[in-house]
Amino acid sequence: MTMKDLMKTSLSNLGRHRVRTALSAVGVTVGILTIVTMLSLGVGVQREVTRAVQSAGLETVRIFPATEEQTPFNQFAEPERTVLITPALVEEMRARDDVIAVNPQITIPWGINAYLKIGEQMLEVSVGQPPWGPSEPFTQPPELIAGEELAADAQGEIVVSADPLKSMGYEGQAAFDALIGQEVALVLEAPRGDTQTFPLRMVGVFNPNYGFDGPYFDAHVRTADALALKGWWYNDPHILESEGYDALTVKASSLNDAVQIIEQFEERGFRVTSLRTMLDTFNKVMIIVKTLLGSVGGLALFVASIGIANTMVMAVYERTKEIGILKAVGASSGDVRLLFVAEASLIGLLGGIMGTIGGWLLGLALNEGIIAYLQWQEVPVTGTFFVITGWLVGLALAFATVVGLLAGLYPAARAARLDPLEALRYE
C-alpha cells in the first residue's frame, strides 16, 4: 500500500463517521488548547521579564555589606555589619575604567516619623530614595507633573508626590508649578520626643500612580540628604563611618567586566547580586513552571487518547468484514495495522490543529483582557503575555499526532490479528 493510497483510504474511513471522528478530535483539541495557552503564557511572561532585565542592563551589579549570621540570640535584632561599603570603596569603583556608573544608596527606615512642611502647614509623609535606576529593571520613572527629576548627586533638594500636596490644598497645574523652587522642609520627630528640621528646595512634583512598580514614597531625596535623615534618626552623626552605605549599584562597561566585579566583591566578603544571576534563576524557574502548566494539558490529552482508542476499537468491530476482504485481496497484517494507526494519528493531528488555533485565539483574547484590566486598575504595565512561537506550534501538532498514534496501537494490533476467514463470516 502506497503512502498516497494509505492517506486516501484513512481520510475516506474517517469521513464515513464524521460525528464520531469530530467528538474524538474534540478531546485532543481541549488538551492541545490547554497546553498551547499555558505554555504561551509561560513564553510570554519569560520574554517580558527578559526584555525588562536586558533593557536595564545585564552589566548591573548590586552590592550589599556582609553581616554576621543570625542566631537564636540575635534573630530579632539588626545583624551587625562585618564588611562595610565605605566612601573609599565608592571612590575606588568610580576610578575604575571598567565601570560606567556607581550609585551608593541609603535606606531610610520605614518607621521614621517624617512630616513635609510648606509654610505653616505640615503633613506626615513617607520618604525614600527614588526606586528606579539600573538596579530596578521592573520600575518606571515617575511621571513628572511639574519641575524636574532629582540629579544623581543632588543635595538639599526634594521631589514630592501630588497626593500629599493635594491634601495640603495645592490643586491644579498652576499650584504645582508655583511650588517649584520654593523652600520647604522635612521635619523628623524622634520617639524620644525631640524634632529636627531639614530645609530643602522643591524641584519637582510627580504623579503617584507608579507605586505598583516599586517601593512607594510620598517624597524622594538623594543619598546625601537620606544619610542626614538616617543619622539624626539613629542619633549617630557618624553613621556612615560606623555602618557604611546600605547598598551599592555598579554598572560595568560590559558583561565580562560585570562578572569580574562580582567575583572580586565576593572574594572580599560582600553579598552580591546581578541582573544576569536573577535572569538565569528566573529562566530555571520558568522551565519548571512551563512543565507544570503543560502537565495540565497532558492530563486532558491522556483522557482524549482513551476516547481515540475507544473510537478505533469500535471501528475494528464495525469493519471486521472489511478487514477480511482487505486481507483476502492481498493486504498484509502490517498494511491493516498501518491503516488503523494512520487513522488514529489523523484524529490526533486534526485535534492538534484545532487546539493550536483555539489556543492562539484564546491567548489573544486573554491578553487583551489582561491589558484592559490593568489599565482599568491604573497599573502601567503593557506587553504580550501570551506568545505563540513556531516551536510551540510544531510541538503541539507533533504531540497531538503522537498521542493519536499511541492510542491507535492497540486497536491496530487487534485488527491486524483478525483471521481473514473468520472476518469474512463476521456479521
N, C-alpha and C positions, 0 to 999 in steps of 0.2 A: 504494500500500500504506500503510494507516494505521499509526500507531505501535503500536496495540493488536495489529493483525494481525502486525506485524513481531516484537514480543516473543513472541507466542504461537507463531509459527512457529519462531523461533530456539530457544526452550526445548524445543519438541517435537523439533526436529532433534538437539539436544544430548542429549536423553533417550533417543534411539534407540541411542546408543553411550555408555552410561554409564561403562564402564570406561575407554575411550579419553579421554573428557572429563575423568574424575577424574584420570587419570595426567597429562594436560596441565596441569590445575589444580594438581597437587602441586608441579610445578616453580615455579609462581608463588607457591605457599604458602611454599615454602622461602625464596625470595628476600624476600618481604614479611616473613616471620617474622624473618629475619636483620636486615632494615632496622629493623623496629619494635623489636626487642630492643636493637640497637646504639644507635639514636637515643634510645630511652627511657632507656638508661644515661647518655648524654650529658646529656639533660634533667634527670635526677635528680641527677647529680653537680653540674651547674651550679646547680640550685636549692639544694642543701645548702650549697654554698660561698657563694652569695649570701646565704642566710639567716644563715650564721655571720658573714659580714662585716658585714651590716646590723645584727645583734644587738650586735656590738662597737661599732658607730657609725661611719658614713662620715665623721663630723666629726673623726676622729682623724688627727693628723699626726705623723709620726716624722721627727725632725731629727738629722742627723749632722754632725760637724765636716768642713770641707773639708780635703783633704790634697793634697800635691804629687803630680804624676804620677810613676808608677813608670817607671824606665828600666832598661836592661840593667845599669846600675851599682848600682842600689839595689833590684832586684826581690825580693831575699830579706830585706830589712830592712823594719821597720815604717815606712810612709811618714810623713813629718813633717807635722804638722797646721798648716795655714796660717790657718784661721779657727776659733776655739775657741768651745765652748759654755761660757760663763763663768757664775759665780754671779750676776753682774749681769744677764746675759741672762735667766736663770731668774726673777729677781725682776721684771724688766721684763714678762715674759709673764704672771706671776701678777697683776700690777697691771692687766692689760687687762680691759675689760668684756666683750669677745667671747670670752674664754677661760674654760672651766669648771674644767679641771684641768691641772696641769703636773707632770710626773714626770721628773726628771733621773735618769740611770742610769749606773752604773759597772760595767764588765765586769771581773770578776776573771779573771786568766789561768788557762787550763786546766791548765797545768803547775805550778801553785803547790802546794807541799808543805804541806798543812794537816792537822792532827790534832785530833779532838774529845777533850777531856779532861774526864772526870767522876770526881771523886775522884782516885784514883791510876791509873785506867785511861785509856789513850789508844788511839785508833783513827784511821787515816787516812781522811779524808772529802773529798768534793768540795763546794766552797762557791760559792754564787752568789746573785744576787737572784732573787726569785720571778718566774717567766716569764710569769705571767698578768697581765691588766690590759687597758686599752683598746687597747694596741698588739698584742695577741696574740689575734686572733679565733678561732683554732683550738685554743686551750688551755683547760683547765678548771681551776678552783681545786682544790688538793689536798684530798683527803678527810681532814679532821682527826680524829684518834683521841682526842686529849686537848688541852686548853688552847684557845688561840685563834690566829688569824692575826696576822701582823705588821702593825702600823699603818703607814700610808704614811710617817709621819715618825719611825718607831721608831729608837731608838739604844740600843746596849748590850743588844739582845735577839736571840734566835735561835730558829728553829723547825727541828726535826730530824726526819729520816725515821725510821721504825720499824726499818728494816733495820740500820743501824749500832748502834742501841740494843739490838736482839736479839743482835747479835754480841758486845756487851759484857755480856750476861747479864740484860738487862731484858726480861722476858716478861710479857704479860698487861696488861689494862686497869689494874689496881691499880698495877703498877710504873710505867706511863706517867703515870698521874695523880700519883704521888708525885714525879715529876721536875719537874712544872710549878712554876715559881717558884724552882727551885734554881739556884745559881751554878755555871756550867760555864765552859769556856774553849776558845778556838781557839788552837792552838799552831802557828806557822809556822816552818818550817825552811828557811833560805836555802841556795842552793848554796855560799855562802861559809862555811857551817858554823854560823853563829850562829842562835839561835832567839829568838822573841818570843811572849809570851803575851798574849792579848786576852781579858779576863774578859767574860763575857756571862751573861745570865739566860735560861734556857729558858722560853719562853712557850707552846710548842705542839709536838705530835707529829703528823706526817701520814703517811698511807698512801702508800707509794712507787709504787703501781700506776698512777700517772698519767703516767709518764715517756714514754709514746708521744706525748702531746700537745704536748710541747715539750722544751726542754733539761732534762736530769735532773740534779739536785744532791741530795747527801745532807743538806745543811743550807742554810738560807736566812737571809740578813741583809739589812738595808735599806741605803740609799745611804751614810749616814754611816759605818757600820762597813765596808762594802765599800771605801770610799775609804781608810780607815785601813789595811786589809789590803793594798791595792794599793800605797799609798805606802811602806809598810815593805818590801814585796817588791822594789820597784824602788829602794829606798834613797833615796827622794825625798820628804821630808815636805811639800814644797810642790808636789806633783804636780798638784793641782787648778789652781794658778796657771799651771803650765807646759803642761799637757795639756788642762785643762778636763774636762767630763763626756764620756763616750763616746757618749751619745745623750740625746735629749730628746723625751719624748712629750707632745704638746699636744692636748687635746680642746677643740675650738671649740664655740661656742654653737649654730652652725648650719652647714650645708654651705657656704653662701655665705661665711661667716666663715672656714671652713677653706680655701677656695680663695684668699681674700685673704692668709691667713697663709702659704700655700705660695708665692705669688708674692713676698711680702715677703722670706722667707728665701732664696729662690733669688736674688733681686737682691743679697742680702748675701753670697752665695757659698757658702751651706750646701748640703749634699746633703739632699734632702727626698723622702720617700715618704709616701703616704697610702693608706688602705684603698680610697678611691674609685679611685685610679690602679691599684691592684692588681686591683680588681674589673673595671675596664674592660679591662685587659690580659688577665685571665683569660677574659672573655667573648669577646674576639677569638680567643684560642687555642682556646676551645671550639667556635667556628664551624668552624675548620679540622679539629678532632678529629671533630666530628659529620659533616663532609663525608667524611673518610676512613673513618669507621665505616659510613656509608651506602653508600659505594662498594663495600664488600664484598658487601652485599645486591644492589647494582646489577649486579654481575658474575653473581650467581646468577639474577637476572631476565633478563639477556641470554641465558643458556643456556635459561631457561624459554621465552623468546619464540621460540627456534628450535623447541622442542617444539610450541608452539601453531601455528606456521607449518606444521610437518610435518602436524599433525592436520588443519588446514584444507585443505592441498593434497590429502591423501588423501580428504577429503570431496568435493572437486571431482571427483576421478576416480570415486568411488563414486556420486555424484549427478549425473553428466553427463546422463543421460536425463531425470532430474527437472528439471534446469535447462532442458533443451529444452522440456519440457512447460510450464513456467512462462512461458517466452518465447512459446510458441505461443498461450497463452491471454491474452496481453496484457501480461505483466510486461516492463518495460524493463530495459536493461542496468544502469541505475542502481539499480533495485529489487533485482536479483540481487547487485550489488556491496554494497549496503547490508545485505542479509540476511547475507552471509558476514562482513562487518565486525562486525555486531551479535553474531553467534555467537562470534567471536573475543574481542570485548570482554566478553561474558558469562563466558567461560572465565577471562579475567583478573580480572574482578570477583569470581567465585567463589573463585579462589585468594587474592585480596586479603582477602576476609572471613575465610577460614580462617587465613591467615597472621597477620592482626591479632589474632584471638582467641588463636592459638597463641603469638604474641609476648607478649601480655598475661599469659597463664598462665605462660609461661616466666619472665617478669620477676618475677612474684610468687614463684615457687619459688626463683629465684636470689637475690632479696632476702632471703628467709627464711634461705637457706643462708649468705649472707654475714654476716648479723647473728649467726646461731648460731656461725659460725666465729670471729668477732671476740669474742664473749662467752667462747668456749672459750679463746681466747688472752688473755683478761682485758684486752681493749682497749676502753675506754669510749667507743665510737663507735656511735651509732644514727642512723637516718634511713631515708628511702625512696630507694634508689639507682636504681630503675627506675620511671619515671613516664610513663604513657600520657596524653597530652593530646588534646583534641578536634582540634587542627590536625594532630597526628601521625596520628590515625585517618583524617581526611579526606585527608591527603596520601598515605597508604598505599593507600587504596581507589582514589583517582584515578590514582595512579601505576600500580597493577596494571591498571586498566582501559585506560589509555593504552598500556601495553605490549602487552596483548592486541589492541588496535585496530591498532597498528602492525604486529604480527605477522600480522594478517589482511589487510593491504592487498594484498600480492602474490597470495595465493590468491583474494581477492575480485575483483581485476582479471582474473585468469585465467578465473574463472567468468563474468565479465561479457562477455569477448571470445568466448565459445563461440558458434558459429553454431547457431541452433535446429534446422536440418535435419540437420546433422551430429550434433548432440547426440541427436536423436530416433532416429537409426540406430545410436547407440553401444550396444554390448553389453558 
